[in-house]
Amino acid sequence: MIPEIRPSQLRALLWLLVLVPLIPTGLMLRFMFDTVKAEREANFERLSAIYQQTLDNAVPLFGRHIAGLTQPLTARDTHNYFRQLLDRDVLLRVVDASGEPLTGATVSSRLPVAQASLRRINAPFTVQVFLLDEDTLTVGAREQFRSYISIVLIAVVLIVAIAVLAAVTVSRQLELRELRTTAVATVAHELRTPLASMRMLVDTLREGRVRGEEQEREYLDLVAKENDRLSKLAEDFLTFSRLERGKQQLNLEPVAPRVIAEQAIAALRPRLEAPGCTFTCDVPGDLPPVRADRDALASVLANLLDNALKYTADPKQIALWVRPAKDAVVFAITDNGMGIDRPHLRRIFKPFHQVDDRLSRQGEGAGLGLAIVSKLVALQKGKLHVDSSVGAGTTFSVRVPVAN
């Protein structure tokens, strides 16, 4: 049986494909640098042989030349004589027996390509020949190097681009597969409890096993509650599906922050005013209107309030406050709940992620609320920020641009 490759292993393998071309590229560059160096040394040796042969042939002629001189030989005479024999692409220098320069330009620590001593013809001088521009030794090699490096870079860019595209595509497909698998498991888990409760309650009512109208009304209320829970779950899935496919249409228009806050509070007022919950709302009346979809932004705040209620134990202290900011208005919801630790903070906006992921968790929901919130805020050009620490509560801030 072939073992299944885990998504993390496959991603690592794909990104490894991105790095693999760098190894032959490095080896290729090293080879080309060595080629340039070898080409330079070969050119230097070839020029050295040519100039050395020229000096060796010129020394006997120079001996006959100085034999006819009536005045003592000077370093300048020697420099002028050999300067006429050599081309202008070299530097010529005459040094004494100790190596001190007597004539010619100052030359750095470069080695001469050729030199000849004139001591055997009673001239205590040494003629040294230097290249005027040593870069000429590598001109041809550099051109070849440029052509090589261009080909290598084009090949590497193509390989890396293909590898990155493949990695991103496969990674996205893996995420979609994981999302589908998680969605199926989450739907099955979230549907099982309300459906089982509704079936039990309906069977009890059908069989008449109730003690009077009061209990019958209680059972009907429970059925309605579970039905609302299923409706909320279905609506979350449909909303998330539209957002994922880019099909969610928003009507962005100027709207007063107070109107949005009141709409969000109205959806949860019974729970916010229930015993054990202290809710405060602070929305100044002089705030500028924001450019947003009223229903969508109210849904964002309602989701955040619902989370605060869900993950805060009694006595609950929940607050909604709104403040002006530079070119924006900030809606913030704070609670005194259990808080979110740092590892979960990086993942709470991913679909189907829940801080409490136990099968026996008390909170209901499929883990789509914050994912929907994040996408709705982004569609309205807003920014979402969360500040939380374990045991100290959580603050969600939604920054929405003001209407021009």
N, C-alpha and C positions, 0 to 999 in steps of 0.2 A: 504494500500500500504506500503510495507516495504521500509524504507528509505535506500538509497544507502550509503554504508560506503565509506568515502573519503580515498584516498590512504594514507594520513598522519595519519588518525586514525587507519588504518589497520597496518601500520608500527609500530605505538606506541603500539598497542595490541600485535604484534609479539615480540617486544623487551621486553614487560612486561613479556612475557612467559619466557624470559631468567632470569629475576630477581625473579620470583615467587619461584623457588626452593631454593633460598637463605633464605627465611623465615622459612620453616620447617627445613632447615639445621641448622640455628641458634638456633632454639628451641631444636633440637636434641642434638646439642653440649652442650647447657646449661643443658639439662637433664643428659647427660653423665658426665659432670663435677660434678653435684650434686650427681650422683651415686658414683663416685669415692670418694667424700668427705664423703658421708654416709658410704661407705664401710670402709674407713679409721677409722672413729669414732667407728664403730662397732668392728673392730679388736682391736682398742686401749682399749675399754671397756672390751673385752674378755680377753686380756692379763693382764689388770689391775686386773681383778677378780682372775686370776690364780696366779699371783705373790703376790697379797694381801693375798690370802688364804695360800700361802706358808710361808709368813712372820708370819701370825697369828699362824700357827702351830709350827713355829720354836721358837717363843718367850718363851713359857714355857720350852722348852728344853734348851734354852740359859740361863734361870734363874737357872736351876739345874746345868748348866755348871759353872756359875760364883760363885755358892755357895761353890764350892770346891776349889776356887782359894785362895792361901795364900798371893797373892800380889794384890794391888789395880787394878781395871779394867781400861784398856786404850782403846782409840778409835781404835788403831791398832788391839788389840785383838778382838774387836767387828767386825771390817772390815774383819779380816781373818776368823772368825767363819762363818759369813753369806756368804762370798765369796765361801766357800766350799759347801754350800747348794744350791747355785744358779748356773745356767748354765753360759757359757762364752759369751752368746749373749746379756748380759746386763751390764750396768755400775752400780757400787755400790758406794755410798757415805755415810759417817757418819758425821752428823752435831751436834752442841751443842744446848743448849736450846734456844739460840738466833738465830739459823739458820746458823751460820758460819760454813763452811766446815772444818772438822778436818782431814779426810782422803778421798782418792778417787780422780779420775780425775776431772778436771774442766769441768763443764757442763753449757751449755748455758741456756737461759731462758725457756727451755722446762719443762713441768710438769712431775713429776715422775709418773711412772705407778703404783707404790705401795710404801708405807712407813709405818713404825711401830715405835712407841715411846717405849723406854725401861725404862721410869721413874718409872713405877710400880714395877720394880724389882731393884730399887735403882741404875739404870744406867742412868745418865743424857745425854743419847745420843738418836738420831733418825736415823734410817737406811732408806735410800731412794734408790729406784731402778729405773734406767733409761734404756730405750732401746738403744742398741748400734747403731742401724741404723733404724731410724723411717721410712725410705723408704720401708722397708720390709712390712709395713702395707698396702701399696698400690700396691704391686707387682701384685697380682691377679687382682685387679681392673684395673691397667694400661693395662695388657694384654687384658682384656675384652674391655677396652676403645679403644685400637688399632684396634681390630677386628671390633668394631662398626664404628669407623671413616673411616676405609678402605671401608666398605660397603657403608657408606653414601657418601664418596667422589666419588666412582665409579658411584653410582646412579646419583649424582649431575652432574658429568662430562657428562654422557650419556644424561641426560635431557637437559643440557645447549647446548651440541653439536647439538642435534636434533632441539632444539628451534632456535639456531643460523642458522643452515642450512635451516630451514623452513623460517626464517626471511629473509635471504639473497636471497633465491630462489623466495619468493613471492615479495620481494622488486624489484628484477631484472625483474620479470614478469610485475610488475606495471610500472616500467620504460619503458619496451618495449611497453606496452599498451599505455602509455602516448606518447611515441615516435611515434607510428603508428598513433595515433589520431592527434598529432601535424603535422606529415608529411602530412596526408591527407588534413588537413585544410590549411597548408602552400602551398601545391601544387595547391589546388583549388584557393587560393588567388593569387599566383604568375602567374598562367596560365590565369586567367580571363582577366587581363589588356592587355597583348600582343595579345592574341587571338582576343579580341574585337577590338583592334586597327588594326590588320591585316585584319580582316573581313571588317571593315569599309573602309580601304584603297583599298582592292581588289574589293569590290563592286563599289567603286567610279571609279576605272580604268575600270572595265567591262562595266559599263554604259556609259563610255566616258565623264564623267562630270569633265574634266580637261581642263585647259587653256594652251594648248600648250605642247611641248615636255619638257620644263623646269620643269613644275609642275609634269608632268608624271614621270620624272627622280627623282624628290624630293620624290614622293610617293613611288617609287620603292626602294629608299634608306631607307625610313622609314620601309618598309616591311622587307628589309634585316636586318635592325637593330633589329627589334623585333624578327626576326628569329634567329639571333645570341644570343639574350637574352634567347630564349627558349632552344637553343642548350646548352648554358652555364648552364642553370638550370638542364637540363637532365644529362649533364656530371657530375655536382656536385652530383646529386642523385646517379648516377652509381658509382662514385668514393667512396662516403661515404658508399654505400652498400658493395662494395668490401672490404673496410677497416674494417667495422663492422664484416664481415664474415671471415676476415683473408685471403682473396683471392688476395689482392694487392701484386703483385710481384715487387720487387725492385732490381735493378742491382747496387750494391755498388762497386764503383771503384774509384781510385784516379782521381780527377778532379780539375782544377784550379779555385779558387774563382772568378777570373775575368770573366771566361767563364760563370759561373752560373749567376753572376750579369748582364752581358750583355744580356743573354737569357731572364731573367725576365724583364729587361727594354724594350727589343724589343717588347714584347707582349703588352706593354702599352704606347709605345713612343708617339703616337698621343695625348693621353690625358695628358701625362707628359709635352709635349711641347706646349700645348694649351695656349691661352691667359689667364692670371689670375693665372698661376701656375709657380712657380719657383722651378725647380728640380736640385739638386746637387748630384753628385755621387763621392765618394772617395774610390777607391779600389787600394791600393798599389800593385806594380807589383812584389814585392819580397815575397809575402805570400806563405806559404807551401800549397801543394794540400790537399784537404780534401777527406775523404772517404765517398762518398755519391752517390746517384742516381741523375745524372745531371738534368733530366727532373723533377723529384719529388721535388728536392730542389729549382729549378727555379720556379716551380709552387707555392711552399711555399712563396717565395719572391714576386711573382706576386700577390698572394692573399693579402698579407700584403700591397703592394703598392696600390692595388685596394681599400682596406679598407681606406687607408689614403686619396685617392682621393675622395672616396664616402662621408666620414664624415668630410671633411675639406672644409670650405667655402672660397670663394675668398677674398683676395689673398692667394693662397695656397703656403706654404713653406714646401716642402717635400725633404727629404734627405735619400740617401742610402749610408752607409759607412761600411767598413769591416776592422776589426782589428785582429791582432794575439793575442792569449791568451795561457795559459799553456796547451799544448797538444791539442789545439783546435783553431778554427777560429770563430770569432763572426761576424755575419751579423746583422746589425741594420737598422731599418727604423723609421724615426722620422717625425712627422708632427706638425702643429700648429692648429690642429682641436679642436673640442669641448671637447675632453678628455672623460674619463670614470670614473664614481664615484665608490667608494669602493664596494657597494653591487653588481654592475654589473661585477666588476673585477673577482669575484669568480665564475661567471657563463658564461663568454663570450666564453669559449671553449666547452660549452655544445651544442649539435646539436639543431638547430632551434631557438637558443636564439639570440635576437637582442636587442641592447641597446635602439634603437628607435622602439618600438613594436606597435606603433599606426597604425591604418588602413590607415591613411592619411600620412604615413611617405614618405619622399622624396627618401630615398635610396631603391634600388632594391635588390633582392636576397632573398634566403630562410633561411639565417642564418646558412648555412653549411660551410662557408669559413673557419672560425677559428677552427671549429671542425676537418675539413680535415687537416688544417695546423698542429694542435696539434698531430694528429695521424701519419702524414707523418714524422714529426720531431722525434717522438718517435721511429718509425721504423728504422730511420737512426742513432739511439743511440745518438741523440742530445738532447738539452734542450731548452725550450722556456720560455722566461721571458717577462713580460709586466710591464712597469712603466708609470703611467698616473695620471693626476689630472684634475679635471673639469676646463675647460677654459685655460689650459696650454699645451694642446697637449698630444700626446702619443708616446712612443717609444717601439717597439717590437724588441726583441733581440733573435737571433737564434744561439745557440752555437753548432758547428758541430766538431767532432773529426778529427784531421789531419790523413792523411794516413801514416801508418807505412812504 
